[in-house]
């Protein structure tokens, strides 16, 4: 075998080895790609505290070893939920980064429906229906103006949901602190303004509804005369 033939043989062996390595790498990657799972990724940049929709996300197939254990798998899993943090385009969407609004431990503000407001009112055993109302109950709000024979009571708002109950500490003139029960209602921005005005012009109290009663009653103001 002359030098030229030997050189050709060496080159052929090297090319065969390279070809074998390339084929092995390709087959290995193909095998990994075949072992893929669907994960949900952001299709656009999503800011924190954003109500999410299916149009903001897409399903992407990725190798199983790269899929995060908390990665969501379908667009329906985020529809209507709120992003707890910023999500970058192409980022896997994790269950820990979206809120279901009703999920325990989430911020209270996540529980407020869109275009609504939470408003807290101080109550007592009488105005607060003896403390019976609780989260999820529905109440009407009554406003009484005047005193004695000149008093007039009007049902000013109906079917208002209670988002939370609690208490607040109010300082007294003698320096002591008095614990006052509170009720937090779900109202529109306009209703929040109305309630604030009602509190300054008269006495506000609640009536508790049956959960099955959604009727808006047409009630005339009631006077003491």
Sine and cosine of phi, psi and omega as CSV:
sin_phi,cos_phi,sin_psi,cos_psi,sin_omega,cos_omega
0.00,0.00,0.83,-0.56,0.00,-1.00
-0.99,0.14,0.02,-1.00,-0.09,-1.00
-0.90,0.43,-0.63,0.77,-0.03,-1.00
-0.90,0.44,-0.69,0.72,0.02,-1.00
-0.90,0.43,-0.63,0.78,0.02,-1.00
-0.90,0.43,-0.65,0.76,0.00,-1.00
-0.90,0.43,-0.67,0.74,0.02,-1.00
-0.89,0.46,-0.64,0.77,0.00,-1.00
-0.90,0.43,-0.68,0.73,0.00,-1.00
-0.89,0.45,-0.70,0.72,0.01,-1.00
-0.88,0.47,-0.64,0.76,0.00,-1.00
-0.90,0.43,-0.65,0.76,0.02,-1.00
-0.91,0.41,-0.65,0.76,0.02,-1.00
-0.90,0.44,-0.71,0.71,0.02,-1.00
-0.89,0.46,-0.62,0.78,0.03,-1.00
-0.90,0.44,-0.66,0.75,0.01,-1.00
-0.91,0.42,-0.69,0.72,0.02,-1.00
-0.88,0.47,-0.70,0.71,0.02,-1.00
-0.87,0.50,-0.66,0.75,0.03,-1.00
-0.89,0.45,-0.66,0.75,0.01,-1.00
-0.91,0.41,-0.67,0.74,0.02,-1.00
-0.90,0.44,-0.68,0.74,0.02,-1.00
-0.90,0.44,-0.66,0.75,0.02,-1.00
-0.89,0.45,-0.70,0.72,0.00,-1.00
-0.89,0.45,-0.68,0.73,0.00,-1.00
-0.89,0.45,-0.71,0.70,0.00,-1.00
-0.91,0.42,-0.60,0.80,0.01,-1.00
-0.90,0.43,-0.71,0.70,0.00,-1.00
-0.91,0.41,-0.60,0.80,0.03,-1.00
-0.90,0.44,-0.63,0.77,0.02,-1.00
-0.91,0.42,-0.66,0.75,0.02,-1.00
-0.90,0.43,-0.70,0.72,0.00,-1.00
-0.89,0.46,-0.56,0.83,0.03,-1.00
-0.92,0.39,-0.46,0.89,0.04,-1.00
-1.00,-0.04,0.88,0.48,-0.09,-1.00
-0.94,-0.35,0.36,-0.93,0.03,-1.00
-0.74,-0.67,0.46,-0.89,0.05,-1.00
-0.99,0.14,0.73,-0.68,0.10,-0.99
-0.75,-0.66,0.43,-0.90,0.01,-1.00
-1.00,-0.01,0.78,-0.63,0.03,-1.00
-0.80,-0.60,0.39,-0.92,0.05,-1.00
-0.95,0.31,0.77,-0.64,0.03,-1.00
-1.00,0.01,-0.25,0.97,0.07,-1.00
-0.60,-0.80,0.24,-0.97,0.13,-0.99
-0.94,0.35,0.76,-0.65,-0.03,-1.00
-0.87,-0.49,0.83,-0.56,0.02,-1.00
-0.96,0.27,0.31,-0.95,0.06,-1.00
-0.91,0.42,0.50,-0.87,0.04,-1.00
0.87,0.49,0.63,0.77,0.02,-1.00
-0.95,-0.31,0.72,-0.69,0.10,-0.99
-0.95,0.30,0.85,-0.53,-0.15,-0.99
-1.00,-0.05,0.46,-0.89,0.07,-1.00
-0.74,-0.67,0.24,-0.97,-0.03,-1.00
-0.91,0.41,-0.39,0.92,0.00,-1.00
-0.94,0.33,-0.26,0.97,-0.04,-1.00
-1.00,0.06,-0.14,0.99,-0.13,-0.99
-0.75,-0.66,0.20,-0.98,0.10,-1.00
-0.49,-0.87,0.36,-0.93,0.04,-1.00
-1.00,-0.06,0.72,-0.69,0.00,-1.00
-0.76,-0.65,0.68,-0.73,0.06,-1.00
-1.00,0.07,0.81,-0.58,0.04,-1.00
-0.69,-0.72,0.39,-0.92,0.06,-1.00
-0.82,0.57,0.63,-0.78,-0.06,-1.00
-0.81,0.58,-0.62,0.79,-0.07,-1.00
-0.92,0.38,-0.29,0.96,0.00,-1.00
-0.99,-0.15,-0.08,1.00,-0.01,-1.00
-0.99,0.16,0.79,-0.61,0.02,-1.00
-0.95,0.32,0.62,-0.78,-0.01,-1.00
-0.85,0.53,-0.47,0.88,-0.03,-1.00
-1.00,-0.09,0.09,1.00,-0.05,-1.00
-0.91,0.42,0.72,-0.69,0.08,-1.00
-0.97,0.22,0.34,-0.94,-0.15,-0.99
-0.89,-0.46,-0.28,0.96,-0.07,-1.00
-0.65,-0.76,0.49,-0.87,0.01,-1.00
-0.86,0.51,-0.53,0.85,-0.01,-1.00
-0.89,0.46,-0.37,0.93,-0.06,-1.00
-0.94,0.34,-0.30,0.95,-0.02,-1.00
-0.90,-0.43,-0.14,0.99,-0.10,-1.00
-0.87,0.49,0.86,-0.51,0.02,-1.00
1.00,0.09,-0.10,1.00,0.01,-1.00
-1.00,0.06,0.13,-0.99,-0.07,-1.00
-0.91,-0.42,0.71,-0.70,0.04,-1.00
-0.97,0.24,0.79,-0.62,0.01,-1.00
-0.99,0.16,-0.40,0.92,-0.03,-1.00
-0.58,-0.81,0.18,-0.98,0.03,-1.00
-0.92,0.39,0.66,-0.75,0.04,-1.00
-0.88,-0.47,0.83,-0.56,-0.01,-1.00
-1.00,0.02,0.49,-0.87,0.01,-1.00
-0.84,0.55,0.77,-0.64,-0.03,-1.00
1.00,0.01,-0.14,0.99,-0.02,-1.00
-0.97,0.23,0.66,-0.75,0.10,-0.99
-0.90,0.43,0.69,-0.72,-0.02,-1.00
-1.00,-0.08,0.89,-0.46,-0.06,-1.00
-0.99,-0.13,0.49,-0.87,0.01,-1.00
-0.88,0.47,-0.45,0.89,-0.02,-1.00
-0.97,0.23,-0.16,0.99,-0.04,-1.00
-0.97,-0.23,0.05,1.00,0.06,-1.00
-0.78,-0.63,0.48,-0.88,-0.03,-1.00
-0.90,-0.43,0.59,-0.81,0.00,-1.00
-0.99,-0.10,0.14,0.99,-0.03,-1.00
0.93,0.37,-0.66,0.75,0.01,-1.00
-0.99,-0.11,0.04,1.00,-0.07,-1.00
-0.95,0.30,0.80,-0.59,0.01,-1.00
-0.85,0.53,0.64,-0.77,0.06,-1.00
1.00,-0.06,-0.22,0.97,0.03,-1.00
-0.96,0.26,0.32,-0.95,0.03,-1.00
-0.87,0.50,0.57,-0.82,-0.04,-1.00
-0.87,0.50,-0.56,0.83,-0.04,-1.00
-0.88,0.47,-0.42,0.91,0.04,-1.00
-0.92,0.39,-0.35,0.94,-0.06,-1.00
-1.00,0.09,-0.14,0.99,-0.04,-1.00
-0.99,0.11,0.82,-0.57,0.01,-1.00
-0.88,0.48,0.37,-0.93,0.01,-1.00
-0.85,0.53,0.64,-0.77,0.05,-1.00
0.91,0.41,0.27,0.96,0.05,-1.00
-0.91,-0.42,0.16,-0.99,0.00,-1.00
-0.72,-0.69,0.46,-0.89,0.13,-0.99
-0.98,-0.20,0.76,-0.65,-0.01,-1.00
-0.72,-0.69,0.76,-0.65,-0.07,-1.00
-0.97,-0.23,0.72,-0.70,0.04,-1.00
-0.85,-0.53,0.67,-0.74,0.12,-0.99
-0.98,0.18,0.68,-0.74,-0.02,-1.00
-0.74,-0.67,0.09,-1.00,0.15,-0.99
-0.72,-0.69,-0.15,-0.99,-0.07,-1.00
-0.88,0.47,-0.46,0.89,-0.02,-1.00
-1.00,0.01,-0.82,0.57,-0.06,-1.00
-0.92,0.39,-0.41,0.91,-0.01,-1.00
-0.99,-0.14,0.34,0.94,0.03,-1.00
0.83,0.56,0.75,0.67,0.09,-1.00
0.86,0.51,0.38,0.93,0.04,-1.00
0.98,0.18,0.11,0.99,-0.03,-1.00
-0.95,0.32,-0.63,0.78,-0.03,-1.00
-0.85,0.52,0.62,-0.79,0.02,-1.00
-0.66,-0.75,-0.01,-1.00,-0.07,-1.00
-0.85,0.53,0.76,-0.65,0.00,-1.00
0.99,-0.10,-0.30,0.96,0.04,-1.00
-0.94,0.33,0.34,-0.94,-0.01,-1.00
-0.90,-0.43,0.73,-0.69,-0.03,-1.00
-0.76,-0.65,0.38,-0.93,0.22,-0.98
-0.97,-0.24,0.39,-0.92,-0.02,-1.00
-0.89,-0.46,0.80,-0.59,0.00,-1.00
-0.94,-0.33,0.59,-0.81,0.05,-1.00
-0.85,-0.53,0.81,-0.59,0.05,-1.00
-0.91,-0.41,0.81,-0.58,0.06,-1.00
-0.90,-0.43,0.56,-0.83,0.01,-1.00
0.99,0.12,0.04,-1.00,-0.03,-1.00
-0.71,-0.71,0.38,-0.92,0.10,-1.00
0.79,0.62,-0.79,-0.61,-0.08,-1.00
-0.92,0.39,-0.35,0.94,-0.04,-1.00
-1.00,-0.06,0.10,0.99,-0.05,-1.00
-0.95,0.30,0.66,-0.75,0.06,-1.00
-0.75,-0.66,0.78,-0.63,-0.02,-1.00
-0.91,-0.42,0.73,-0.68,-0.01,-1.00
-0.77,-0.63,0.69,-0.73,0.15,-0.99
-0.99,0.17,0.96,-0.30,-0.15,-0.99
-1.00,-0.06,-0.47,0.89,0.03,-1.00
-0.62,-0.79,0.57,-0.82,0.00,-1.00
-0.75,-0.66,0.44,-0.90,0.08,-1.00
0.87,0.50,0.78,0.62,0.02,-1.00
-0.98,-0.21,0.81,-0.59,-0.05,-1.00
-0.99,0.14,0.62,-0.79,0.08,-1.00
-1.00,0.02,0.87,-0.49,0.02,-1.00
-1.00,0.03,-0.50,0.87,-0.05,-1.00
-0.30,-0.95,0.39,-0.92,0.16,-0.99
-0.78,-0.63,0.42,-0.91,-0.02,-1.00
-0.09,-1.00,-0.55,-0.83,0.00,-1.00
-0.41,-0.91,0.34,-0.94,0.03,-1.00
-0.67,-0.74,0.54,-0.84,0.01,-1.00
-1.00,-0.10,0.85,-0.53,-0.03,-1.00
-0.91,-0.42,0.83,-0.56,0.01,-1.00
-0.94,0.35,0.62,-0.78,0.01,-1.00
-0.97,-0.23,0.21,-0.98,-0.02,-1.00
-0.89,0.45,-0.47,0.88,0.00,-1.00
-1.00,0.09,0.09,1.00,0.03,-1.00
1.00,-0.02,-0.17,0.98,0.02,-1.00
-0.98,0.18,0.33,-0.95,0.05,-1.00
-0.97,-0.26,0.72,-0.69,0.03,-1.00
-0.91,-0.42,0.78,-0.63,0.01,-1.00
-1.00,0.10,0.85,-0.53,-0.04,-1.00
-0.89,-0.45,0.79,-0.62,0.06,-1.00
-0.90,0.45,0.47,-0.88,0.03,-1.00
-0.72,-0.70,0.43,-0.90,0.09,-1.00
-0.76,-0.65,0.78,-0.63,0.01,-1.00
-0.97,-0.26,0.85,-0.52,-0.08,-1.00
-0.97,-0.25,0.39,-0.92,0.11,-0.99
-0.99,-0.16,0.92,-0.39,-0.08,-1.00
-0.69,-0.72,0.24,-0.97,0.11,-0.99
-0.98,0.19,0.28,-0.96,0.06,-1.00
-0.85,0.53,-0.62,0.79,0.01,-1.00
-0.91,0.40,-0.65,0.76,0.02,-1.00
-0.92,0.40,-0.56,0.83,0.04,-1.00
-0.88,0.47,-0.66,0.75,0.06,-1.00
-0.90,0.45,-0.68,0.73,-0.01,-1.00
-0.88,0.47,-0.72,0.70,-0.03,-1.00
-0.89,0.46,-0.65,0.76,0.02,-1.00
-0.87,0.49,-0.63,0.77,0.05,-1.00
-0.93,0.37,-0.66,0.75,0.01,-1.00
-0.85,0.52,-0.67,0.74,-0.04,-1.00
-0.89,0.47,-0.52,0.85,-0.04,-1.00
-1.00,0.05,-0.26,0.97,-0.06,-1.00
-0.94,-0.35,-0.19,0.98,-0.03,-1.00
-0.23,-0.97,-0.26,-0.96,-0.03,-1.00
-0.97,-0.25,0.81,-0.58,-0.04,-1.00
-0.97,-0.23,0.68,-0.73,0.10,-0.99
-0.57,-0.82,0.26,-0.96,-0.05,-1.00
-0.95,-0.30,0.43,-0.90,0.30,-0.95
-0.82,-0.57,0.67,-0.75,-0.06,-1.00
-1.00,-0.03,0.74,-0.67,0.00,-1.00
-0.99,-0.15,0.37,-0.93,0.24,-0.97
-0.93,0.36,0.62,-0.79,0.01,-1.00
-0.89,0.46,-0.33,0.94,0.00,-1.00
-1.00,0.02,-0.15,0.99,-0.08,-1.00
-0.99,-0.14,0.96,-0.28,0.02,-1.00
-0.93,-0.36,0.07,1.00,-0.09,-1.00
-0.92,0.39,0.66,-0.75,0.11,-0.99
-1.00,-0.09,0.94,-0.34,-0.08,-1.00
-0.99,0.12,0.63,-0.78,0.08,-1.00
-1.00,-0.01,0.97,-0.23,-0.10,-0.99
-0.89,-0.47,0.75,-0.66,0.10,-0.99
-0.99,0.13,0.50,-0.87,0.05,-1.00
-0.84,0.54,0.59,-0.81,0.01,-1.00
-0.95,-0.31,0.76,-0.65,0.01,-1.00
-0.90,-0.43,0.29,-0.96,-0.01,-1.00
-0.99,0.14,-0.17,0.99,-0.02,-1.00
-0.99,0.13,0.00,0.00,0.00,0.00
